[in-house]
Amino acid sequence: MDFRSARLAVLQLLGALAPTARPALLQWMRTTRDFDEFTQDNNDIMLKSIAEELRNYLPLETMLPSEHLALQKIKQHPEPTVHVDAFLYDEDFIDSLCEEGKMSRNYCMVCGSQQTAPLGFISHSFSLMELKFIYHHVLPDLSGKILVDVGSRLGTVLYGGYLYSSALQLYGVEMNEDFCQLQEMVIKKYQFTDRIKVLHADICTQGSLLQNADVIIMNNVFEYFLNEADQARAWEYINHNIRKQGSLLVTVPSLEESLSGLQTNIQLSTWIEEVPLNYDVYPEKDMDREALEQIHLYKIL
Ligand SMILES: C[S@@+](CC[C@H](N)C(=O)[O-])C[C@H]1O[C@@H](n2cnc3c(N)ncnc32)[C@H](O)[C@@H]1O
């Protein structure tokens, strides 16, 4: 159907509607998110299709049996917490899983009683909205630049960088081999091989990659995956190797928060300068402001 016929069909439909129902339909058309799937650009659709594909390979909690320490740490959380990957499961998807009884947003505080409290949710990946915020509003034009995602997991930062930026090369470094294989599968299938490379390695063996990078992304890399002594050592390594003047470091949460409670000799004031971000770039109804405010940008001095 071409545009003229579609427009006519919509007008005819409105004309045929009971006049009392018309305001409600028009209001729904003005405000609904049901049209989102028709208005997203191709890159969003491609990322959603990657998420759909990855959901078939991973359990609902998106944690693998090989992630011993992370599984243990989540269990020890003071409040009951579930892991839901924000790239694989957006808010609408979680709502539908809750409706089907496959997931709950609440837990029972006293076993057998009706008293419930909200469950804590942890995501180990950026959501589509966070990726778009980073590439459209946090980072400058990346033409000719090298980007490194420390702990690339499902590869979301790499695919987002391929589709939403002109970065010359996007490197992911991931210590979990199973996740590296999943990333390789996506990179081949979607033909991202010319600009994305994944290294199965501990970031603490990748000094020269970090030294040459123009942009380094660190989304909650160590907290759930290393014990405190190893976290401190890894941060010292990062601090020692990310030294290229003017290069950019994007972190979640802030460096202050990540380093608090760890024994390190890192002097933030001589290493980095924080670049303020504008978090008000999306209409309120579309955004999870709390999640965006966790994103911080630093320039290396
Ligand atoms: C929270 S996920 C980040 C996922 C991804 N960067 C994103 O934003 O969507 C952190 C990942 O870092 C990996 N990781 C933790 N310590 C690492 C290390 N020392 N070297 C390489 N990867 C590491 C973990 O296995 C985990 O998959």
The ligand as an SDF file (V2000), in Angstrom:
LIG
                    3D

 27 29  0  0  0  0  0  0  0  0999 V2000
   29.1720   -5.7310   33.4840 C   0  0  0  0  0  0  0  0  0  0  0  0
   29.8550   -6.6300   32.1590 S   0  0  0  0  0  0  0  0  0  0  0  0
   30.0450   -5.3410   30.9430 C   0  0  0  0  0  0  0  0  0  0  0  0
   29.3840   -5.6960   29.6310 C   0  0  0  0  0  0  0  0  0  0  0  0
   29.5350   -4.7550   28.4700 C   0  0  0  0  0  0  0  0  0  0  0  0
   30.7470   -3.9990   28.4820 N   0  0  0  0  0  0  0  0  0  0  0  0
   28.3420   -3.8210   28.3760 C   0  0  0  0  0  0  0  0  0  0  0  0
   28.4560   -2.6950   28.8140 O   0  0  0  0  0  0  0  0  0  0  0  0
   27.2760   -4.1850   27.8800 O   0  0  0  0  0  0  0  0  0  0  0  0
   31.5220   -6.8520   32.7210 C   0  0  0  0  0  0  0  0  0  0  0  0
   32.2880   -7.9530   31.9900 C   0  0  0  0  0  0  0  0  0  0  0  0
   33.6680   -7.7740   32.3180 O   0  0  0  0  0  0  0  0  0  0  0  0
   34.2950   -9.0420   32.3180 C   0  0  0  0  0  0  0  0  0  0  0  0
   35.5390   -8.8850   33.0940 N   0  0  0  0  0  0  0  0  0  0  0  0
   35.6650   -8.7130   34.4250 C   0  0  0  0  0  0  0  0  0  0  0  0
   36.9660   -8.5970   34.7620 N   0  0  0  0  0  0  0  0  0  0  0  0
   37.6720   -8.6830   33.6010 C   0  0  0  0  0  0  0  0  0  0  0  0
   39.0660   -8.6500   33.2990 C   0  0  0  0  0  0  0  0  0  0  0  0
   39.9750   -8.4960   34.2510 N   0  0  0  0  0  0  0  0  0  0  0  0
   39.4440   -8.7640   32.0110 N   0  0  0  0  0  0  0  0  0  0  0  0
   38.5240   -8.9390   31.0240 C   0  0  0  0  0  0  0  0  0  0  0  0
   37.1950   -9.0020   31.2650 N   0  0  0  0  0  0  0  0  0  0  0  0
   36.7760   -8.8690   32.5360 C   0  0  0  0  0  0  0  0  0  0  0  0
   33.2560   -9.9550   32.9440 C   0  0  0  0  0  0  0  0  0  0  0  0
   33.4710  -11.2980   32.5840 O   0  0  0  0  0  0  0  0  0  0  0  0
   31.9420   -9.3860   32.3990 C   0  0  0  0  0  0  0  0  0  0  0  0
   31.5080  -10.0990   31.2840 O   0  0  0  0  0  0  0  0  0  0  0  0
  1  2  1  0
  2  3  1  0
  2 10  1  0
  3  4  1  0
  4  5  1  0
  5  6  1  0
  5  7  1  0
  7  8  2  0
  7  9  1  0
 10 11  1  0
 11 12  1  0
 11 26  1  0
 12 13  1  0
 13 14  1  0
 13 24  1  0
 14 15  1  0
 14 23  1  0
 15 16  2  0
 16 17  1  0
 17 18  1  0
 17 23  2  0
 18 19  1  0
 18 20  2  0
 20 21  1  0
 21 22  2  0
 22 23  1  0
 24 25  1  0
 24 26  1  0
 26 27  1  0
M  CHG  2   2   1   9  -1
M  END
$$$$
